[in-house]
Amino acid sequence: MLRCLILFSWLVFAATAKSQHTQIMEFSSPFVDYATILVNSPQEVIDKLSNDVPNKNQPDIIHTQHHLFLSRAYYNLAYPQKSLNHARTALNFVSEKQQPWLYHNCKIAESDALELIGNPAQAMEGVNSAVVWAKRNQQSKLYLQALYSRGIIQTSLPNYVAALNDFQQAYSLASNDPNELSKAHVASMLAQVYEYRREYDLAIPFYEEAVTAHRLNGADLELSIALYGLGRANRGIDKLELGKAQLRESLQLAEKIDDLQGVGYALKELASIDIQEENYLEAEIKLKKAASIFEQADNPQMNFILNMLLTELALDTKKIAEAEIFFQQATTLFNRNSMLIHASDYDVLQARLLYEQAQFKVAYETLKQAFENHKEQQNSESTRQLHQLRSGFEMQLTQQENAVLSQKNSLQRLQLKDKKNQNVQLFLSTAFATIVCGLLGIIVFRNKAHKRNLVKLATRDDLTGLYNRRHTLTLLEQQMLLSNRYGNSLCIAMLDLDFFKEINDSYGHVAGDKVLQEFALLCKQNLRESDVIGRIGGEEFLLILSHTNSIDGFKVADSLRTKMSTLSHKVGLPECKVTLSIGIVEYSPNDSIENFMLLADTALYRAKNNGRDQVVVYERDSSSETSS
């Protein structure tokens, strides 16, 4: 599903129409003021409009603009049904004959909402008429907006060549003014088209252009969206760690500005990476959070994608019955005509589910049809890469068809020799289908599984599943660089389980290992999504708290410490009290990584000396520490 921000390119004037029949070409007050804050503060616009509802005696033009701005604000927050309802209410108050400029603005809003809700074909009529009218009447900014919206709809159909044509025209017409539909906004959409075509190397420069511009202008909402796309693209070229860092920053920005839909998108993508790395518990937690968000937003496309990911997760963990339930939920939301962009993924996942259910022949036929459908879709493209993809699919299908034909000839010869041997023929057919499906499964999944294992071995601690020492320190260096560059707050906490050696000595190493594992699970369940924790020693852990000062870091650490009271019961040792000592320090730009960790270690040492089971914050400008 495309997650993008449609912006207004309206001229900012404070003129009000003199009468109901005067044709307007700009918004009246106070709507002209709302246009300047709609991009970064859509919720503020909704709040203002909800407190200033026009009465029935006010002109239709006021009612039209009121509902149009509500539609745009809800669209920017990714609530498609609410956006569509207000766009259609606005259209009830305006006609093309009396107010053509305002009418076509409303039609664009309606088309945008229809695309987001999953009906791009229905959206084309309204946006096409807006393109024609704006061009004929030399309304350059409305023409730019209409081209931009039509490009998004063409991407969803999918008609990538037409989408690129619209976005390239829009890019040439757009300015660099952040308060209008700028080149940075169009660059994000150009990147998205290349990303959907899996031309990640072409997508990344456009995403980087958008990220740079939005960061410079302090536009957190657009920056979060552009970072989301950039993270996906870097993941596509196997720069997994860089992609994850960008997706995490996108998540942090969305949380900062209360963009729940942005949070849902970032969680969905990070969960997909967790599945790739076989971090199934973390993936399930993220997917359930995202599902709750998109269910409230009444967003059928994202609910479909989440059910697809939950199906994949269930298959990876061999929960076939759960996979079938999630896939059926995805099927009820799937519309092949309006969701062509997802059709190939749907068919391949269905084939995999059938394969796991031992329906080998049906799985093979489903996968073969998926290749055929994908080839037919790709034949409409004219670029060299798409021709290469088409040739690759045709070659694979030809080989499969030749294999099927060869097997049929063999079966026919057997039938001529002994027509009565029906059981043997059935056995051979089943065996052939099983072999073909098995080979396809090996080809598709072997490399993926091997890569997952290598990444896991390189970055994860075998016992706890947390990051290992080397990878944790790598992530710390990255956060220190980001803090230096953008001035973000950063804290680290050194954590140590008290008297852990006595647990090993008294109850054995098996019990000690269980304590470490339950502590790791406690951290995963109670720390924030943006927090990073790794095991750096036997019973010693390092917690990285980005965008966090020492005061907030103290609250996070102390909350975790208080929850340790339940740990002894979980490991079956109620008579053994397991406690935690923590040392915290806030980052200073002059710190090296060694000095930064040494200061946290110093605070931890003081927590131990003060009696353990407490949090100590290292204060740089005094000799005292804050503790609990």
C-alpha positions, 0 to 999 in steps of 0.5 A: 500500500502506498503511504504518502502525503498529499499536499495542497498547492493552493495559493495563499490569499485572504480574499473572500468571495463577495457572493455565492455566485462569484467564482473563486480561485483561492480559499477564503479566511480562515481556510487560507490560514489552515492551508499553511498548517495542514501539512505538519499539523493535520490534527490541529486543523481537525480540532479547529474545524470541529470547534467552528462548524458553520451554521445552516445560514452560512453560504455553501462555499463556507460549508464546502471549504469546511468539509474539504479541509477536514477531508484533507486533514484526515487523509494526511493522518491516513484515515481514508473512510473519514476523508472520503465521507467529508470529500463527498459531503463537500461535493454536495455543497458545490457544483462544477458550473458555479464553482469549477475551481473549488469543485475540482479541488473537492474531486481531487480530495475524493480521488485521493481518498478512494485510492487510499481506501483501495479503489484506484480505478474508481478514483481516475475519473475525478482526477482526470477531469481536474487535470484537463480543467486545470490545464485548459484554464492555466491554473498551474498549482491545481494542475500540479496537484492533479498530476501528483494525485494522478501519479499516485493513483497510476502507481496503485493500478499499477501503471508505472510508466504513466505514473512516472510520466505524471511525477516527472511533469510534476517535479519540473513544475514544483518549487522548493517552497516547503509550504507548497507541493515541493520538489521534495514531495514529488521526489518521494513519489518518484522514489516510490515508483522505482521502489515498487519496480524493485529498482532500489538504486534508482529510488534511493537518490530521490528518497535522500533528496526528500529526507535532506529537504524535510530535515532542513525544513523541520518537517517531521511528518514528511521526514518520517514518511521519507525515512520510511521509504528510504529504509525500505529501499536500503533493505532492498539492496541488502543494507539491512542495518542501515535500513533498520536505523532509518525505519527506527528513526521514522518510528521515533518521529511518528511517535513524537508527533503522535502520527499513529498511522506512521507508527503502524507503517514503521512497526509493520516494516520492522516486523517484516525484518524481524521475520526475515531475521527469525526474531518471531516473538518481536515480529508478533508484538510489532504486528499486533500493535500495527494491526490495532492501529490500522483497525481503528483507522478502517484501512482495508489495504493495510489490514490485508497486508498485516494479515499476509505478514501474520500468515508468513509468520505463522508459516515460518513458525510451523503454526499451519492452522493459525496461518490458514486463519490469517490467510482467510482474513486476508482473502476477505479483504483482497480485491484482485481488481483494485489490489493488482499491486499485491496480487503476486504476493498473495498468490505466492503466499497461497502456494506456500500455504498449500505446500505446507498443507501437503497439497502439492499439485494445487500448490504447483498450479497456483504458483505457475498461475502466479508466474503467468499473471505476473508476466502479463502485468509486466508486459505493459512496461517498456523499460529494459529491466522489466523486459529482463524480468519478463524474459526471466519469468518466461524462461522459468515457465518454459522450463516448468512446462517442458518438465510437465510435458516430459512427465506427461509423455512418460505417463502416456507410455506407461498407460499404453503398456498397462492401462489397468495400473491406475494406482501407479499412475496416480503415484507417479503424478503425485510424486512428480508434483511433490518433487517440482514443489520441493525443488521450487521451495528449496530454490526460493527459501534456501538462500533466504534461510541461509542469509537469516542464519548468518545475520543472526549468528553475527548479531545475536546472543545465543542464550538470550536472543538479545544483541551480542556485545559486538553488535551492541557497540556498533549500534552505540557508535551509530547513535553517538554519531546521530547525537553529534550530528543532530543534537539529540539526547542520548543515554546509556545504562549499564545493567548487572544482575545482583549476586548472579554467581551465587545463583549459579553456585546454589541452584546450578548453571541451568537455573542461571541460564533460565534467569538470563533468558527470563530477564531478556524477555522482561526487557523485550516486553517492557522497554520502548520500541526505540530502545536497544539492549544487548548482552555484553558480559555474563550477567552484564547488559548495555541499554541504549536510550536514544532521544532520551535525557538522564531524567527520562532515562532514570524513569525507564531504568527504574521502571524495569528494576521494579518489575524484577520482583516477578522474575524469581517466580517465573524461573521457579525459584520463589525463595531466591530474590533476583535484583538489578543494579543500574548505572546511567550516564547522559552522552556528551559530545566530547565522549569517546565510546570507551569513556562513555561506557566507563562513566556508566560503569562508574555509576553501576559500581556506585549502585553496587556499593550503595547496597544494590537493587537501585539506579544511579545516574552519573552527574558530570557537574557534581560529585553526587548521583541520583539514585533510587 
